[in-house]
Amino acid sequence: MGILWFAAALPIIVVLGLMVGLRWPAVKAMPIALGITVALSLMVWQLAPAAVFFSFLKGGLIAINILLIVFGAVLLLRVLEHGGAVATIDKLLGNVSKDRRVQAIIVAWLFGSFIEGAAGFGAPQAIVAPLLVSLGFPPLAAVIIAVLANSSAVTFGAVGVPVTFGIGSVAPEHVVAVTHIASILHGILALLVPVFIVWVLTRSFGKDRRSSIRDVLPFALFAGAAFSIPMIITAWLVGPEIASIVGGAVGLAVCVAIARRGWLMPKRTWSFPPQSQWFANWRGHHEPHKHKNHCPVWKALLPYALVALILIITRMDWLPLKAWLQAQALVIPLGTDSYAFQYLYNPGVLFLLVSAFAILLFKLDWADLFVEARDAAARFVHPLIALIAAVGTVQLFQATASNPAGLASIPVTLAQPALPLGSAFLFVSPLIGVLGAFIAGSNTVSNLLFGGFQLSAATAIGLAPALVLSLQTVGGAVGNVIAVHNIVGASATAGIHNREGDVIRATIIPCIIYALAAGILGFVALKIGLV
């Protein structure tokens, strides 16, 4: 490693130092990284100022496109909450079983995966944690389980944004292959997550640990498969946008039906000690908000069912709608490049339309829609700044591929130390994804930060780029379980503060196991010639 490598790595080193060492939020750290990247692009790689400006501008347009999706998803969620849908789902799930392990799997793993597929960006933890508290979980347990469960669904979360925009911004030619490979990796590893949930729950919060995992193991494994099988099928047949939505919805419906009939249920009901015996750090500082409004079950589920149906219809290649929607684009010139904003194909527009439909469905005042939109928009000022800086940095990384100085691009330079690892790099690749998610609290940003590096390393070593990028996004997904940003958000909704260390200590071992297992699966797939 020479001076050039340290120059290329400087933005990432600074981000690590500020966010991990000094615990700065991404909204402060990422603009500094962007500033350093601009300086390096001008002085070391000698890009023209116009090329730097247009690369940054393209990054900003991509970031706005992503935030439109997230804004629409959160707005729909707020409207459903206002209309009583969330309270109805809360009551429905709480009545399925009295066993806390079963409740945790159904609410956190399956319902949380569905919300992740539809909204992402912290929404599952913010919904699941207070829901578990309302069911009688200790607030600390609720946060840990909500965060831990938000893993396998994340790669296809927020209507597939980590793949369509995260990987798509770095290597659009590999999006389809990454969708297929990542779905298989997550599909296999998803079998572990409900088991992890039960293990952490009973080990840390149980009054009786005997057979606490063994007697619920059949249902836990079934719940993992109930999510992963429809998720894989959807990813291969439709694409990344609704894979987690379908996996979560189908898994939730099947497992609720199974539990109601008493099939695969543990013989003994497991619960927490009485509240009088809870440790002080289990408790919260306040009772989370409980929704009083309720609505019929069909009405609660209809808006998301409509979202899933429309996304399926508009994402099938053999139907004419997909090509027509993609053709409706606003092309923005960017010097020698351009950016096409496919305004009708963006899922955020669909969320906005369904939000308006939900206003009519729940007979809410139209003024409520504007209030909810204002509140939702207020949440995205800081994420928008962080995302514009992150995507702008990535675009500049890529722009250095054509530089007057005759140097290797920043991603290629960063990949040089990985060359001696050879195929062993497959074990490191998911851990890099974990690191990115830990830093930024987002699989999408992790893919944007390290996707170019992973792609360059794979090309230099001679590994299948789609496999390495799949391991990156799988690692970025499971890295969410130790992301401080997500933990803080879940803790706030559950009424606990300053317990991030407790949560990370409970989730880091499952996170590492998941990431290493992904590397092993990737290595095996390579050796037996599957990729």
N, C-alpha and C positions, 0 to 999 in steps of 0.2 A: 504494500500500500504506500502510495506516494502522496505528494502535495495535492495532485489533481484529485485523487480519491477523497481526501479530506475536504477539499473544496466542494465536491459533489455531495458529500454526506453532510456538510455543515447545516443545511436547513433542517434535516432530520435530527441531527444531534441537538440542535437548539430546541426543537420541539420536545424531544425527550427530556432535556434538562429543565425546561420551563414547566412542562405539564406533569412530569413524574417527580422531578427533584423539588421544584418550587410550588407544585400543585396549582399552576395557573390554569384557568379554563381555556378551552380551544378558541373562544372569541378573542382572547388576548394573545395567545401563543401563535396561532396560525397566521395572522397578518404580519408578525415579525418574520416568520419563516418565508412568507411571500416576499417581503422586502429584501431579505438576504438572497433569495433566488433571482429576483430582478437584478440585483447588483452583480451577482455571478454571471448571469446571462449576458449582461452588457460588457463587463470588464474581462472575464475569463473566456467565455465562449464567443464573445464579440458579436452578439446578435444586434441587428439594427433596432433603434428605439421603436420604430413602427412595428416590427415583428413582435417585440415584447408587449407593446400596447395591445395589439390585436389578439395575441395569445391570452392575455389577461382578460380581455373583453369576452372572448369565447368561453373562458372559464366561468365568468359571471353569468352568461346566458345559460350555460348548462346548470349552474347552481340554482338559478331562478326556476328553471324547468323542473328540477328535483323538488324544490320547496313547494311548487304548485301542487304536486301530488300529495305531499305530506299535509299541506294546509287543507286541502279538500278532505283528506281522510280524517283529520282531527275535527274539522267542522262537522262532518257527518256524525262522528262519535258524540260531539257535544249536543247536537240536535236530538239524537237518540236518547241521550241521558236526560235531556229536558222533557222528552216525551214519555219517559217511564220505561223505555226498553231495557236499560241497564238494570233497573231494579227488578224487572220481571225475570231477566236472565239470572240475576243473583238468587232470587227465590227458587227458581227452577233447579239450578245446580245444587243448591244447599239441601234440597229435599231428596236427592238421589240416594245418599248413603250417610250413615252416622259415623262411619269409620273415617278418621281424619286423613289417613293415607290415601284412601280412595278419593276423598274430596280434593286433596292436593293434586292428584293426578288429573282428575277431570277438570278442575277449575284452572289450575296453573298451567299444566302441560297442554291440554287439548283446547280449552277455551282461550288460553293465552296465545297459543299458536295461531288460532284463527284471527285473533285481534292483531297479532304481529303481521300476518299475511295481508290484512286489510289496511293497517295503519303504520305499524313499525315506529321507529324513532322514539322509543320510550313509552309509547301508549300502552303496551301490554302490562308492563310493570306498574304503571300508574293506575290501571284499572284492577288488575288482579290482586295487588297487595291489600287495598282497602276492602275488596270483596272477601278475601280470606279472613281479615280481621272481623268483618261483620258476621262471619260464620263461627267465630269463636277462637280463631288462631291467635297465639301471642303475636303482637306486632313484629317483633324481630323475626320470628319464624315465617310470618307472612312475607316479609321483604326478601328473606333468603330464598324461599321457595319460588316467589314470583320472578326473581332475577335468574335463578338456576334453570328454571323451565324455559326461559327465553333464549334458546340456543339453536336447535336444529332448524327451526322455522325462519331464522333471521336471513339466511342467504336469499330466500324468496320473499322476504318481508317487504312491507310498504309497496305492494304490487310489483315486486321484482326489482326494485330500484338498485340494490347492491350489484345485481348482474347486468341489468339493461343499461344503467348509467355508470356504475362503478367499474365493472369489467369492460362495458361497452365503450367507455371513454379512453381506455388504454388499448384494448385489442378487440374492436368490434367484430372482426372476422372469426373470433373464437367464442362468441356469446352462446351460440347454440350448443357447441360441444361442452362448454363449461356448465351450461344448464343440465345437460345429460349426466355428466360425470359427477358433478356436485350433488345431484339428486340421489345418485346411487350411494355416494359416501355418506351423506346425511341419513339416507334411508336405513343403512346398516347401523350407523352409530346412534340413531334415534332410539333404538331398542334399549340403550343404556340409560337414557335420561330419566324415565320414570323410576328406574331402579336407584339412580343417584338421588332423586327427590326423596324417596322413601328412606334411603340410608341416612341422608343428612337430617331429615325430620326426626327419625326415631333415635338416632345417635345423640342429637343435641337437645331434644325437647321431650323425650319420653320418660314416663314413669315406670314402664315395663318394656324392656328391650328384647325379651325372650320371643323368638320366632317372629319378631316384628317385621323382618324383611321376607323370610321364607314363606310365610302363609299368604302374603300379598303378591309374591313374585309372579304367579301366572297372570294375574290381572295387569300388573305393571308391564310385563313383556307384551301382552296383548294390546295394551294401550299404545305402546311404542309402534307396533306393527300397524295398528289401526290408523295412525297418522302417516307413517312412512309409505305404505303401499299406495294409497291414493295420491300422495304427494309425488311419488316417482312417476306414476302413470300420467298424471296431469303435466308434469314437467316435460315429459317426452312427447306427449300428444298435442299439448296446447302451447307450453312455453313457461317462462319463469314468473309471469305476472300473477297467476292465481294458484300456483302449486301449493303454497302454504295455506291459502284460504280454503281450498278444497280438502287438503289433508286435515286441517283442524276441524272443519265442519263435518266431514264424514266420520273422522275419528270420534268427535264429540257425540254425534248422533248414535253411532254404534255402541260406544262405551256406556252412554247413559242408558240405552236400552238393555245392555247386558247387566249393568248394575241393578236396574230396577227389577229384573227377573231373578236376581240373586246368583247369577252364573259367575264363576271364577272369583267369587267374593271370599275374603278371609273368614275363617270360622270364628275367630275372636275379633271383637270390635276394639280397635286401638284408639286411644284419645290422649289428650294432654292431662297433666295433673290439674287439680282444682286451681282456680285463679289465685287463691290464697297462698298456694305453694310456688307460684311463679317467681323466678329470680327477678331482681330489679331491672337487669338489662334486657329482659324479655318484654317489658312493658313499654307502652307509648306515653307520650306527654299529653295527648288529647285523643278524644274519640274521633275517628274519621267520619266525614259527612255520610249520612245514610239517606238514600233517596226515598222519598215518600210516594212519588208518583209510580203507578203501575199501569200496564196495558196488557191486552191479550198476547199470548205467546206468538201467534201467527204474525201479529202486527210488529212485535219486537224483532222477529227474524226476517221479515219481508224485505226491508231496505238492503241488507247485506246479501240476501239471496238474489235480489235484482242486480246488485253490483257484480256478483259472480257470474250470473247468466250473461249479462252484457259483455263482460270481459271475455268470456269463452267465445261468444259469437264474433267478437271483433278481433280475436287473436288467432283464429283458425286460418291457416294458409289457404285451404281449399274453398273458403268462402270469399266473395268479392269485397266484403266490407273492409277487411284489413288493408288491402292495397289502396282502396279509395280514401280511407281515413288518413293513411300515411301520405297520400298525394296532396292533401290539403295542408300546405306548409307556407309559413312566412319565412322567406329566404333573406337572411341578413348578411350583406357583404362585409368581409373582414380582410381587407387588403387583397392578398392573393388567395385567400381562403374564404369560406362562407359558413354560416350556421343556419340550418333549417329547423324552425320551430314548428313541429307538427301539432298544432293546437287542438285539433279534434281527436288525435290519437293519444294525447296525454291523459292518463287515468285521472288526474286531478280534476279535469273538466267533468268527467263522469261523476265523481264524488260531489261536485257542486250541484249537478243536476239532480242527483238522488237526494241530496240534502234539501233541495227545494221540494221534491216530491214528499219527503218525510214531514216537512212542515204541513203540507196538506193532509197527509195521512194521519198525523197526530192532532190535527186541528189546532195548531199553534198559531200565535200571532206572527205575521210576517216580520214585525219589528224584532221578534226574537231571533230571526235568522241573521239580521244585521248585528245584533248584540253578540251573538255567538261568533260571527265572523270577525268582529272587532277583537273579542277576547282571544280567539284562536290566532289571529294575526300578531297580537302582542307577544305571543310565545315564541315567535319565529324571527325576531329582530337579531338576537345573538346567534342562533343557528345559521341564519342567512349570511351574516358577516363571516362566521367560521367556515361555512361551506364555500363561499365565493373565494376566500383566501386559499382553501385547500385545493379546490378545482383549478384555480388560477395557477397555483404552484405546479400542479400536475401538467397543465397545458404548457407551461414554460419548460418543464423537464423534457417534454416531448419535442418542443420546438428546437431544442439544442441538437436534434438529430441532423439538422442542416445548419452548420455554423461556419463562418468565414475563417475561424482559427484552425480548422482542420482537425479538431479534437473529437474523440468519441463522445457521444451524447452523455448526459448525466446518468440515465438509467443503465447504459452499457458500462460506464465507468464504475458505478456502484456494484455492478455484478461481478467485477473482476475477482475479488477475494473468494467468491463462491466456486470458482472453477475447479480448484483442487478437490472439492467434496464429491464431484461426480454424482452418481445416482443417490448418494447419501443426502444430497440436498433436499430430497423429498421429505426427509424427517424434519428438516429445518423450516421448510416452506410454510406449513400451517402455524408454526410458532411465530413466524413473522406476521402472519395475519392476526394472531392473538395480540401481539404487541401493538399493532395499528389500532385495533378496536379498544384496547386498554387506554391508549393515548387519547383517542378521539371520541370514544363512546359510540362508534358507528361502524358497521360493516362496510357501508358505502365509502366512507372516508378512508378506511383502512385499505380498501381496494384501490382507491384513487392514489393514496400515498405510496403504496408499495407494489401496485400492479405492474408498473413499468419496470421496476427492479426485478420482480419475479419473472416477467417475460424475457428480459434481457439475460438473466441467469440461465433460464431454461434453454434459450437459443444458443448461448455460449457453451453450455455443458453438453447439449445434444439431447435434452429431454423433451418430451411432448409438451408444448406450451399450454395446451388446454388442461392437461393434468396438473401442471404446476399452478396455473391460475385457479383451478378448482380447489386445490389444497389451500391456496391463499384465502379464497372466499369462505371456505369451511372454517379455517382458523379465525377469520374475521367474525364469523357468526358466533362461535363459541366464546370468543374473547369478550363478548358483551356481558358475560356473567361476572366478569371482574372489572368492568368499566365503571369507574367512579361516578361518571355522569349519570348513568342509568341507576346506580345504587342510590344516589342522592335523590333522584326523582321519585323512586319507589318509596324511600324512607319518608319523604315529605308527605306523601299521600296516606301512609300508614301511621303517621304521628310519632316517628322516632327521629332523633338527631344525633349526629356524631358517632354513629355505629358502623361507619363504612369499613373499618378494620375487622369488626366481627363478621360482617357479611363476606368480605373477601376471603377471610380465613376458612369460611365454610364452603366457599365455591371454587377456590383455586385448584384444589386437588382434582375434582371432576373435570375442570377446564383443561388441565394439563393431560389427564388421561385421554380425554376426547381428542385433543390435538395430536397427541402421539399416536393414538389408534388410527387417526386419519392418515398420518404419515406411513404407518405400517401397511394400511390398505393400498395406498398409492404405490408403495414399493413393490408389494406383491403383484398388483395389477401390471406394473412395468415388467417384472421378471417373467410373468407367465404370458406376456404378449397381448394383454387386453387393450393397451394404449400404445 
